Amino acid sequence: MARQPAKTQKHAAEPLGRKDWIDAAISMLAEDNVEALRVDTLADKLGVTKGSFYWHFKGRDDLLSAVVEAWRLSMTSETRALIVDATGTPWERLKRLLRIAISGRPDVPGGPFEMTLRDWARRDPAVAEAVRQVDRERIAFLRQLYRDAGLSETDAADYAEMHMAYVIGTRMTLQPGDRDEIKRRRRIGETLLLPISGANKSG
């Protein structure tokens, strides 16, 4: 609570940009559902009036659309960076991706914000399409990594689907602060998703 005045002063001296509102909305959505997101509540958290909001957005729906698009672009670009641009063998990259996803971080695939989005997607076709686009890209990248690791086209496709399902499913029941459970889920994931015996010995 003591940090709020400093945050208000910062924003008072430096006008909020469009990205500030989007980031704040994402933070709120990681903690609550879409219905709980209100412009006045968001303005209070940022320590500003609603006038700044309407300078950047036509309304709440415009903000929500921007939030979904920002997530879509972030997830696809980060997925490329993690899988395509990362160094190491395909198995090492798969293991690294698995360890990042099964962690205490809220901003990874299957994290709190994404869980809110997936729930929202059940009621909003536009959000559902954005989620499908991201999922298709993730599956394609994973499939390519498994192919690069030596699996057949069929096996690579199957393992990519299992990898995605395991990461998202385990995040739904994972307590972020439970380090022992995080380690256990990683071990299970590596056993299930890194099928070549030597893979589990890399790093």
N, C-alpha and C positions, 0 to 999 in steps of 0.2 A: 504493500500500500504506500510505503514511503517513497517509492520511485515515481509515482504518478505525477507529482508536481514538476519534476525534472523533465518528464516526457512531454508535459503540456508546454513548458517553456521552450523546449526544442522545437516543437511544432509551431509555436507562436512566432518564433524567430525565422523558421524555415517552412514556407507554405507546403502543405501536403500535395503530393503528386498523385496521379492516377494509380501508380503502382503501390503507393502507401495504403490506399483504400483497399486494393485487391489483396494485399498481404494481410491486412488486418481482418478482412472478411474470411480469408482462408484460416487464420488462427482461430477465429470464433467458430467456424464450421468444423474444425477439428475437435471442438469440445461440445458441440450441440448440433441439433438438426437444422435444416434449412428454414423451417418455420420460425425458429427463434431469432433469426438474423433480421435486425431492424436497423434502419439508417440512423435513427436517433441514438440507439444503443451503441452503435459503432462510433458515432461522433463523440459520445461520452467517453468511450474507451480511449479514443485518440486525443481527447482534450480540446476539441474544436467544435465549431458550430456546423450545422448542416449545409451552410452556404458553400463551403469548400467541396462538399460531395456533389452538389448540383452543378458545379463548375466543370466536373469531369464526367458525370453520368446523367443520363436522362431520368433515371429512377432506379428503384431497387432491382427490377428485372434486368436492366442494363448492366448493373454491377454483377449480378449473378451470372449473366452470360459471359462477362469478362473473366470472372473467376474460373469458370469451366474451361474457357479457352486458354487461360494462363496455365492451368493444370495440365491440359492436353499437350501444349507446347513444351512445358517443363519435363513431363514424363517421357515424351518421345526423344527429346534432345538428350536428357540424362541417360536414358537407356542406351542410346547410340554411344555416348561417351564411355559408359561403363563396359559395354560389351565389344564394340567395334574398335574404339581407340585405345583401350587398356592394353598394357603389355602382359606377357605371359602366355602359356599354352591355353588352348580352349578349356581344358579341365580346370586350370588355375583360375581362369576368368569366371567360369561357372561357379566355382567354389567361392570366389570373392563376392560375386553377385548374391549368392545365397546367404552369405554371412552378413552382408549389408542389409538385405531385406529382413532377415530375422534378427532384429536388434531392438534397442529401445527408442530408436529414432521415430518421430511421428510423420516424417515427410517421405517415407519410402513406400514402394508398392505394397498395398494392403494396410498402410498405416491409418490412423484415426480419421484424417481428412478424406482419404479415399473411401473408407467405410461409409462416411456420410454421403459422399457422392454416389456410391452404389445403391444406397437406400433411396436417395433422391431419384436416381435413374429409373426406379420401378414405377415412378409416377410422372416422369417427364421425358417424352420421346427424344428431345434435343440432347438432354444430358445422357440418355441411354446410348445415343449414337456416338457421342464423344468418348464414352467409356469403351464402347466396342472398337472404335478406332485405335485407342491406346492399347487395348488388349491384343488387337491384331498385330500391331507393331511389335509388342513385347514377344508374342508367340513367334513371329517371323525371326526376330533376332536370336531368340533361344534356339529355335530350330536350326538356324545357321551355325551356331556354336556347337551344337551336338553333332551336326554333319561334319564340321571342321575337326571335331574330336574323333571322328572315325565311324560314327554310327550310320546305319543305312537310312535312307530317306524316311521309311516307315517308322523305324525306331526313334529317329530324331524328332519326328512329329509327335510321337507318343510321349517321349520324355519332356518335350517342351510344354505340352499340355499338363503333365503331372507336376512339373516344376512350378508353373503358374498357379495351379490349384493348391498346391501345398503351401506356397508362400502366403497367398491370400487367406486360405483357410486357417493357417496357424496364427496369423496376425489377429484374427477375429477373437481368439481365445487366449491370447498371450498378454500377460501383465508386463508392461514395459520395464518395470523396475526389478523384475525377478531374474537376476543374473543366472542362477542355476537352471531355471526353466529355459531361458534363452539358449544356454549351452546345450541342454538336452534336445531342444527342437532343432538346433543346428546339426547335432550329431545324427539325429534321425533323418533330417533332410539330406545330409551328405551320403548316408547309407542308401537311401532310396533313389537319389537323383544323380549320383556320380557312380555309375554302374561298373566302371573299369576298376579293378582292385587297386592299381597303382595310383589312381586319382586321389584317393583319400590320404595319400602320403605326401602330397605336394603342399608344403607350407602348413 
